[in-house]
């Protein structure tokens, strides 16, 4: 492989990576970088960062302050990673995270759905009728895997979404 081809691929990859880090479309800027590698890289570097919107803006770890030292810790933690104090974890229903959401069309259907989810050994939130949630999970892929399992094994159809809880 010639040095020019290697340099061209490196510039194109850097352009795509930096574009993605700045809130732009990485694949689109990769394509632009194929034709104008140096120019595209300079253009990306000169563009302002775009704020995340939609679900991307909501996705964050579910954090809370440690009662002992006030440093940020995960809601599920039982021990502070900073001061090592023992803390009470926050209940599932009070945590934000990725969930598989199921919607019931009637009260009777919600009761059947709740009973079915209760029999399956998974974390569930059943206090927001007509919605039932499997989760929350820290990663979207975990919620998607749970939804795929529930769909294939138990015939439950839903969607993966971010559930935000304000404490």
C-alpha positions, -999 to +999 in steps of 0.1 A: +000+000+000+014+033-010+021+061+015-004+084-003-032+058-001-025+053+036-025+090+044-057+094+024-074+067+045-061+081+077-074+116+069-108+102+058-111+082+090-101+112+112-126+134+094-155+109+101-144+104+137-141+142+144-174+149+126-192+123+148-176+137+180-189+172+170-225+160+165-223+156+128-229+125+106-198+104+106-207+083+075-216+115+056-183+131+064-165+099+056-179+101+021-170+137+018-136+129+031-131+103+004-132+130-023-117+159-004-097+145+025-078+175+037-105+201+029-132+180+047-110+176+078-104+214+080-141+221+074-151+197+103-126+213+126-139+248+118-176+239+123-191+245+158-202+215+178-239+206+176-259+200+208-273+166+211-311+164+207-339+139+212-331+107+229-293+113+226-297+143+248-315+123+275-291+094+276-268+097+306-260+075+336-286+076+363-266+095+389-273+109+424-252+126+450-236+105+478-253+114+511-219+114+528-195+132+504-220+146+478-199+132+449-219+117+420-226+080+422-249+056+403-284+052+416-280+014+420-247+017+440-246+003+475-212+019+483-197+052+473-167+049+450-152+081+464-156+079+502-165+042+505-196+050+526-224+024+525-255+039+508-290+027+502-296+019+465-325+038+448-355+015+440-359+004+404-391+024+398-372+056+408-343+051+383-338+064+348-326+040+321-334+021+289-365+000+292-387-023+271-421-006+272-454-025+267-487-008+263-521-022+274-553-011+257-575-017+287-574-022+325-580-059+321-552-062+295-528-043+318-536-067+347-529-097+324-496-080+312-486-073+348-493-108+359-473-122+330-443-100+337-444-108+374-441-145+366-409-139+345-378-133+367-368-098+353-368-063+367-402-047+360-420-015+368-458-019+368-470+014+385-476+035+354-507+020+338-513+016+308-475+011+305-454-018+319-417-016+317-390-043+317-359-027+331-344-002+335-310-011+320-279+010+316-273+000+280-298+002+252-286-031+238-296-048+271-332-035+268-333-045+232-321-080+241-348-082+268-375-071+243-363-097+218-365-124+245-399-114+257-412-112+221-398-146+210-405-165+242-436-149+257-452-132+227-450-097+242-445-069+217-433-034+228-405-009+221-372+001+236-372+037+250-354+058+275-374+063+307-363+094+326-371+098+363-366+132+380-357+129+417 
